[in-house]
């Protein structure tokens, strides 16, 4: 007796076929994917991407690297994917392909030493010394090269600001996360609450794995339509903003920690 083959919905066949053509042989290393040193903005993306690649039968190894190292590894073909990047990042790197499903929308914020103004113009920002993470193209677009104080991490940018090496620090964040006080060994910094620009972030794969894109887009689009992506970020922000502070650590991620004891949280810097 010949058993019939299991039936799949026809809409899945094209994406599954293309993805199968690019699947690694059994026993090979997992997909090597760069996230970022900054954990507070990337941690929520990792379970989402792990699930999307799981739909292709692929495992993922996340690599929290500084952006310049990510560039070197991408150009050399030793990196398979990047977790989330803005459109300008893809435009500058023809060897990287965008998976066209938005994962997150952030905004570019400026930080300063207290007291912070309610807003700052791009022209005023561009006249100061501005510390930012190397390779963060959405922030670099706002700052002339001669005014940049480069840093390897967002923590280092905040330390440059607090220590007086820069007049401002610029980074990507959400409105909710900017409410979390940032503490440095040189004292507190504060956020300019009016954002300077918006940036939508997308997943990207090396051009060698272009065949993965249709199946990844299908998986991520389904997760977005079901609200899974939006819920993951909402949960992350709710947990991150509950009686917590961000501590700047040299060369590392901003460390999210709870307030030491009830009532002992640092005073929010004057805006």
N, C-alpha and C positions, 0 to 999 in steps of 0.2 A: 504494500500500500504506500502510495506517495503522499507525504504530508504537504499540504500547501504552505508556501512561504508566508510569514507574517506580513500583513499589509501595513504600510506607513502612509500617512496622509501625503498626497502628491505634492503639496506645497513644500514639503521638507526635502524632497529629492535633490533639487539643484544645489542647495547649500550643503547638504550632507555629502553629496558626491564630490564637490570641490574641496571640502574640508578633508575628506578621506584621502584624496590624492596627496595631501600634504602632511598626513599624520606620520610621526616618527615611528620607526620600527620598535617593537617591544623591547624594553630594557634600556632604551636610550634615555639621555638626560631630559629633564622637564624643560618647559619653556622658560627661558631666562628673561625676566622682566624687571626693568628698572622702575623703582618708585621714586622716592626722594629721601634725603636725610630727614626732612621735616615730617614727623609721624602724625602730627595733629591734623594735617590736611589730606593725608593719603590713607590713613588706617581704614576708613570706612569703605574705600574703593576696593581693597584687596579681597574681601569675601565676595563682592559682586563679580569681580573679574575671575576669581577662582571658579565660581559657579558657571560663568559663561564659557570658560575653557573646558570645564567638565562636560558640557554638552557636546564638545568635540572629542571627548575621550582623552584630553590632555591635562597633565598636571603642570603647576606653575611654581617656579622658584622666584621669590621676590627679593630684589637686590636694592637696599636703601643706599644709593650712591649720590654724591654731589653731581650736579648737572654737567659740569665739564667732563667728568669721567664717563658719564652716560654718552656724551657726544663721541668721545674717542672710541668707546666700545661699539657704538652703532656704526660709525664709519668703517671700522675694521670687520664688521659682520659677526662680532662675537656676542651680540645682544639680539634677542628675538623680538622684543616689544618694549614699549614704555607705557606706564600705567595711565597717566593723564597729562596732556599737553594742550596749550592754546593753539589756535589756528596759525599764528605767526611762526610758531615752532615748526610746524609741518611745511610752511612755505619756504623756510630757510634750509630745509633738509629733504632733498628730493628722494633720498633713499628710505624715507619713512612714509608709510601709508596710513591715512586716517580711517578709523572705523567710525562711520558717520552716524553715531548715536550719542547725543550729549550725555555726559556723566555728571557734570556739575557746572554750575555757574558761580564764579567768584567775582569779587570786585577788587580793584587796586586801591589800597589805602596808604596814606602817609602817616607815619608816627613821628613824634617830636618829643622834646623835653618839656615838662609842664611849665606854664599852662599852655594847653593846645587851643588853637583857634577852631571855630566851627567848620571852617573850610579853608582851602588854599587853592590858588589857581595853578595851572600847569606852568605858567610863566614864572610865578614866584618860586615854585618848586625847582625849576630848572636853573635858577640863579644860586641855589644853595649847594652844599656838598651832600650828596644823597647816597646812602649806603643801601645796597641791594644784593640779592643773591645772584652770583654769576650764572648766566644762562636763562634767567627768568625773563623771557622776551617781552611779556606784557608789561613788566615794570621797566625794562630797559628802553622801551619805546617812548617813555615819558621823560627820560633823563639824558641830556647830551653826554657823550662819552667822557668829555673832559671834566664833568661834574660828578662822575660816579666814584664811589668808594666801594670797590668790590668786596664781597664776602662769600665764603664758601657755603654758609648756612644762614637761615633767617635769624637764628640765635646770634651769630656773629654780627649781622647787620644791626641788631638791637644793641649789642654791646658797643659797637662803633658809635652809635647815636648817643647812648647814655654816657660813654666815656669822653665825648666831645670831639671825636674824630670826624663826625658827620653832623650836619644840621637836621637831617631827616633820615628816616629809614622808610623804604617803600616795599610793600609785599602784597601778595594776593591773600584775601581772606573773605569771610562772610560777615555780614553785619552782626550776627549772633556771637561769633568767635572774637570779634574785636571788643566785645563787652568783658572778656576775661582779662583782668589786669596782667600786664607783663612786668616782671620784676628782674632786675639785673644786679650784679655786684656793685654797680656804680649808682644804683638808685632806680626809681621807677621811670617809665616812659608812658606817654599817653597817645591816643589815636586821634587823628583829625577825622571826625565822624562822617564828613561828606566824601564819598568815594570819588576817585579821579577817573576811573574807567571800568569797563566790564570785560570779563574774559570767560568764554565758554570752553570747558576742557573736554577733550576727547581721548579715547584710547588710540594707540598707534602700534603698528607692527612693521618690522623690517620688510623691505621690498621682496626679500627672498621668500616671505610667507604670505604674499598677496592672496593666495588661494584660500587662506583662512577667513578672509574678510566677510564674504557673504554669510557664512554660518555664524560668525561672531556678531554681525549686525542683527541677524535674526534673533539670536539669543538675548542680546542686550535690549533690542527693541521690545521683545516680549516682556522682559523684566521691567522696562519703563512703563509699558502700557498697563501692567498689573500694579504699578506704584511701588515696586520693590526698591528701585533706585532712590526715589524721593524719600521713602520711609527710612532707608539706611542712613541718609544724611541727617534727617530730622532727629533720629535716635542718637546719632553721634553728637550733634550739637546740644541736645538736651542734656546728655551725660557730661559733656565737656564744660558746660556753663554753670553747673550746680556748685556754688561755693568753692570755686577753684581759682588757682593762679597759674600763670605760665612763667617758668623760670628760665632765663637765658643761660645756656651752657656753652662754653667755648667749643666750637667745632662739632656740636651735636644738635639734636632737635631741641626745640623749646619743650621743656619738661612740664607736663600738666600735672599738678599736684593739688590735693584738697587743701583748704585752709587748715592751718595747724590745729586750732581749737575753735569752738563756737565763739564768735565775737572777736576773734583775733586776726581775721583776714586783713591784709594791708589796706589802707585807705585807698580808694580809687583815685588815681591822679586827676588833678583839676583839669577840666577841659577848657 
